[in-house]
């Protein structure tokens, strides 16, 4: 699927950005557009006499976006830098960034090029034991991310209008902005937006259980977990694409690490999580309710985002129908909890 948010750069533009970041003597030997991501443009660059790098370029100014996507690349860079500084979790090293928009009109940054591949692409070559060890390792890394605390709840960028002193206020603002986006973009949802918002509001009291804002990636599905074999043993090389990160509830991470699966059944992941935190994750009714809210929110994002990005084709329609199916299920669960 092709996205309207992706910027296409000419060879001379790539050369110019490389010169600005690494010096006028740097030369681009080869350039390849990476097509796995669906929001930012990305180019794998081989440089003469230097290690290979990846250039990521944000959408052009004026491109219709969801509210939370404003200045999203700045969130990704902030995520990498905070994680690298405050934990031992592996993330790509940021080499240079430019948010002035004076050179190409878009934010961009360079990062090291990873050696491995997404877990999503490596699954078929892994044994059951290797998959189990990787899930335990992922659980441990997610547990370590919980050590990074913020000053407020909500998305990092001020333009999103979601920052607040409590998680309840911030999360409801996140949902409200997203539903406003759906109305603005005329996206058809299973229920009117006011009814969907009411379902989130009815269960919002459970969000008061969250007292401290924790850096939460919220997009750690298998495509954003890079794996590399070290002496034949697959290990997690890096957690990538942190642009959806927010300051919130750390258990929201389980929505994407167990994407469309039951997080309570992810025993290998939960074992690693416990090893990192020192405390088992107990799935109380309050925790299950919070996960229900976060799954519904992620399903809303996945249903709505395809419209401004201009997705089309049979593959997109199939994905959208599946996300709508999952969204209906999550909304029904929220409704049942509201009656309970």
N, C-alpha and C positions, 0 to 999 in steps of 0.2 A: 504494500500500500504506500502510495506517495502522499506526502503531507505538504499543504500550502505553507507551512511554517518554515520549511527548509530553504536556506539561502544557497544559491549556486554561485561559486566563485571561479573566476577565470585563473589560469596559471599565473599570470602576472600579479593578480591580487594575492594569491597565496605567497608568491615570492616576496611581495611587499610586507606582508604581515610577519613573515619569517625574519626578514631583515630588521624590522622594528623590534622584534622580540629577542633575537639572538645575535644581531650585528650584521653589518653590510657584507661581511665576508661569507656568511652562511648561504648555502645553495641548496635548492630543492632538487634532489636526484629523481624522485618519482612521487606521484600523488595519486591516491585512490580514495574515492568517496566511500564511506562506510554507510551501509543502508539499513542496518538493524534497528537503529533508533527511529522514533517517529515524531520527534519534536524539534530538536536542534539538528543542524547539519553537522557532519563530522567527516574529517579527512585524515587518512593515515599518510604521513609524510616521511619519506626517507631523505635524510639530509647528508650531504657529503661530509665525511669526517666526524659525524656526530651520531648520537643514539637516535633511533626513530622516535617520532612524536605523533601525537594526535591533536589536531586543531578542531575545536568545537565552536560553532557560530550560532548565535541566538537568532530568532525570527526577526525579520525586518520591522522597523517602526511602522506603525499603522496597521499591521496585520491583526485582524480580530482574534482575540484570545480570551480564555476564561480569566476571571478576575485573579485567581490565585497564581496564574501563569505570568503575571507582570514581573519583569526583572528576574525571571526564574533562574537564569544562568548564574546570577549573583548568589542565589541560594546554594547552587551546586558547589561553587568555589568555596563558599563559607563552610559548607558541610565537610568537604575534603580537608580544609585547613584546620577546622576544630577537631575533627577526628584524629588527624595526624599529630596534632599538638597534645591532645589530652588523653589518648588511649593508645593501645598497641594494635588496634584493628587495622588491617591493611586496606589502604585506599590509593588510587593513583596520585602520584606526586604532581602538583600544579607547578608548572615551570614559568609561566607568564600569563598575565591577563590584562585586558584593556576594556574598561567600561565607559570610556569617553565618547564612543560612537563617532569619533572624528575621522576615522580612516575608512571604514566600510559602512557606517551607519548602524551597525549592530554590535552588541557585546560579543566578545570572543575570548577564548583562553586556550593555552597550550598545556598539555599534560603528557607525562611519559606514556609510551605505548606498552601495553601489557603483553606478556608472552603467551598467555593461555587463551582460553575460549570460554564463552558463557556455559554455565552448567546445563542450560537448556539444550545446547548442541552436543554436549558430551555424554548425556545420559545413556545412550545406547552402548557406549564402549565401557561403561562402569559396571563392576560387579555389584551384587547386593550389599556386600560388606563395605565396598568403597562408598556407595551411596549413603549407607548408614553413618559412616565416619564423617562424611562431608556435612550431613545434616546436623550431627552433634557439634561439629566445628562451627557451623553457621549459628546454632543456638548459643554457643559460647561467645561468638562475636557480638550477637545481638545483646546478650547480657552485659557485655562490656560497654556498649553504646549508652547504656543507662547511667553511666557515670558522668555524662556530659549534661550539665544543667544550664538553663537559661534564666533570663531576667523577666520573661513574660511568656504567656501562652499564645499560640497562633502561628501563622506563617511569618518568616523572618522579615519579609519586605513590607515596609510601611504602607505602600500603595494598595495592599490587599484589603485593608480595613478590617483585619481579623484579630489584631493584637489586644489582649485583655489580661486582667489580673487573675482571672480564674479560668480553669479549663472549660467549665460549663459555658461561660460567656463566649470564649474564643471559639469553641467547636460549633456552637449554634450560629455564630457569625459566619464561620466557614461554610456551613450548610446553606444558610440564607443567601450568601453571595453566589454560591453555585446554582441555586434554584433561580435567582435573578438572571444569571447567565442563560439558563434554559429558556426562560421567558423571552429574553432579548433575542436569542437565536432561534426561537420558535421550535424548540425540540419537543417532540411528543414523548410524554412520560406515562407510566401506568396509571397515575392519579394526578389531579390538579396540584400545582406546586404548593398551594396553601395547605392542602391536606397532607402532603408529604412532610412539610415543615412541622405541622401539628404533631405528627407521629414522632419526630425527633424531639420536639419540645416536651411531649408527654413523658418521655423517659429520661429527660435531661438531669434529673436529680441524682441519678446514679453516677454522673460525671463528677460530682462533688467528692467522690472517693479519691480523685487524683489531686494531690496537693502540690507537687513540684513539677515544673516544666522540664521535660527531658527531650533531648534531640532525637527525633524519630524519623527514620528514612522513609518509610511508608510505601516503598516500591521495590522491596527485596524479593521479587519473584526470581525464578531460576535464570532468567535472561540477564539479570543485573548482578549475578554472582559469578565472578571469573575464577576459573579453576586451571591450575597448571600442575603438571606432574614434576615432582622433585625426587630424583633417583627412583623413578617409576611409581611413586606414591602420589595420588592426586591430593592437592591441598588447595584451599581457597587463596587465590592470589590477591584479590581485591574485591571490595564492594563498590559498585559503580553507579552512575546516574542518580546522584543524591538531590536532584532538583526539586522533588516533591516533598522534601523534608519540612517538618514543622516542629515547634516546641509544644509537646503535649504528653499524651499518655503512652508510656513505653510498650504496653501490651498491644497497642494498635499495630505494632510491627508484625504480629502474628497473622494479620489479615492478608499480607502479601507473601510472607514466608510460607504460608500454607494456602496459597491462592486457590480459591474454589474447593478447598479441602477442609476437613475437620481438624482444627488446630489441636484439639484435645487428644487426637490419635497420633500426633507426631512425636512419638516417644523418644526417638533419637535426638531430635531438636530440643525437646524439653529437658533431656538429660544434660546436654551441653549448656543450656541456659541456666540450669541449677548449679552446675559446676562454676560458672562465672559469677553468679549472684550470691551463691551460698544459701539460697532459699528456694524450695520448690514452688513452682507456679501453681497455685490452687485455683481451680475453676469453680469459684462460687457463683451463685446466681447473678451477683453484681458484675462479676468479670464477664460472664456470658452475655449479659445485657449490653455491656460496653462494646464487646466484640461485634454484637449484632448491629449496633449503631455505626461502627467503623466499617463493617462490610457493606452496609447500605450506602454509606457515603462514597466508598470506593466504586461501587457499582454505578452510582450516579455519575461519577466522573467519567467512567469508561463509556457510558451511554451518551453523554453530552459532548465529550471532547471531539468526537469524529466529525461533528458539523463544522466548526470553524476550521478544522484541518482539511476538510474537503475529501474525506475518505470515500471511496466508491468501490464497486465491484462485488462479486459473489462472496469472496472471502470476508470482506468487511461486513456484508449483510449477515453472514452466518455468525460472526463474532458479536455483532450488535444484538441479534436475536437471543443469543445465549446470555449476554449480559443483562438484557431485559428480563429474561426468565429468572436469573439469579436475583435481580433487583426486586421483582415481584415477591419472591420467597422471603427476602429479608424484610420487606415492608409488611408482609403478613405476620411475620414473627414480632415485629415491633407493635403491630396492632393488637396481637394476642397478649403481649405483655402489658399493654395499656389497659386491657380489660381485666387483667388478672389482679 
